[in-house]
Amino acid sequence: MSLLLLEALGALLLLVFIVWWTMFSGRKNGELKDHTPEEDKKPSEKP
């Protein structure tokens, strides 16, 4: 029984490692920031 629990724990740790690796391996500084240029922002027009 303890061998099954140990195997399940190993599989869970492997899954967590794979998810962590795929989330954080591609970018040097973490997530990209949302950048909207000022020219995209239009002033509200009043009638």
C-alpha positions as a Markdown table, in Angstrom:
| # | Residue | x | y | z |
|---|---|---|---|---|
| 1 | Met | 0.0 | 0.0 | 0.0 |
| 2 | Ser | 2.8 | 2.4 | 0.9 |
| 3 | Leu | 4.4 | 1.7 | -2.5 |
| 4 | Leu | 1.3 | 2.8 | -4.3 |
| 5 | Leu | 1.1 | 6.0 | -2.3 |
| 6 | Leu | 4.8 | 6.7 | -3.0 |
| 7 | Glu | 4.2 | 6.1 | -6.7 |
| 8 | Ala | 1.2 | 8.4 | -6.7 |
| 9 | Leu | 3.2 | 11.1 | -5.0 |
| 10 | Gly | 6.0 | 10.7 | -7.5 |
| 11 | Ala | 3.5 | 11.1 | -10.4 |
| 12 | Leu | 2.0 | 14.1 | -8.8 |
| 13 | Leu | 5.4 | 15.8 | -8.3 |
| 14 | Leu | 6.3 | 15.0 | -11.9 |
| 15 | Leu | 3.0 | 16.6 | -13.1 |
| 16 | Val | 3.6 | 19.7 | -11.0 |
| 17 | Phe | 7.2 | 20.0 | -12.3 |
| 18 | Ile | 6.1 | 19.7 | -16.0 |
| 19 | Val | 3.4 | 22.3 | -15.5 |
| 20 | Trp | 5.8 | 24.7 | -13.7 |
| 21 | Trp | 8.5 | 24.1 | -16.4 |
| 22 | Thr | 6.1 | 24.9 | -19.3 |
| 23 | Met | 4.7 | 28.0 | -17.6 |
| 24 | Phe | 8.0 | 29.7 | -16.7 |
| 25 | Ser | 10.7 | 28.4 | -19.1 |
| 26 | Gly | 10.0 | 30.7 | -22.1 |
| 27 | Arg | 10.3 | 34.2 | -20.8 |
| 28 | Lys | 13.3 | 35.8 | -19.2 |
| 29 | Asn | 11.4 | 38.5 | -17.2 |
| 30 | Gly | 8.2 | 36.7 | -16.5 |
| 31 | Glu | 4.8 | 37.7 | -18.0 |
| 32 | Leu | 4.6 | 40.2 | -20.8 |
| 33 | Lys | 3.1 | 43.6 | -19.8 |
| 34 | Asp | 0.1 | 45.0 | -21.6 |
| 35 | His | 1.2 | 48.0 | -23.5 |
| 36 | Thr | -1.3 | 50.2 | -25.3 |
| 37 | Pro | 0.2 | 53.1 | -27.3 |
| 38 | Glu | -1.2 | 56.5 | -26.7 |
| 39 | Glu | -2.3 | 56.9 | -30.3 |
| 40 | Asp | -4.8 | 54.0 | -29.8 |
| 41 | Lys | -6.5 | 55.9 | -27.0 |
| 42 | Lys | -9.1 | 58.2 | -28.4 |
| 43 | Pro | -10.4 | 61.1 | -26.4 |
| 44 | Ser | -14.1 | 60.9 | -25.6 |
| 45 | Glu | -16.1 | 63.2 | -27.9 |
| 46 | Lys | -18.8 | 65.4 | -26.3 |
| 47 | Pro | -21.7 | 66.4 | -28.5 |
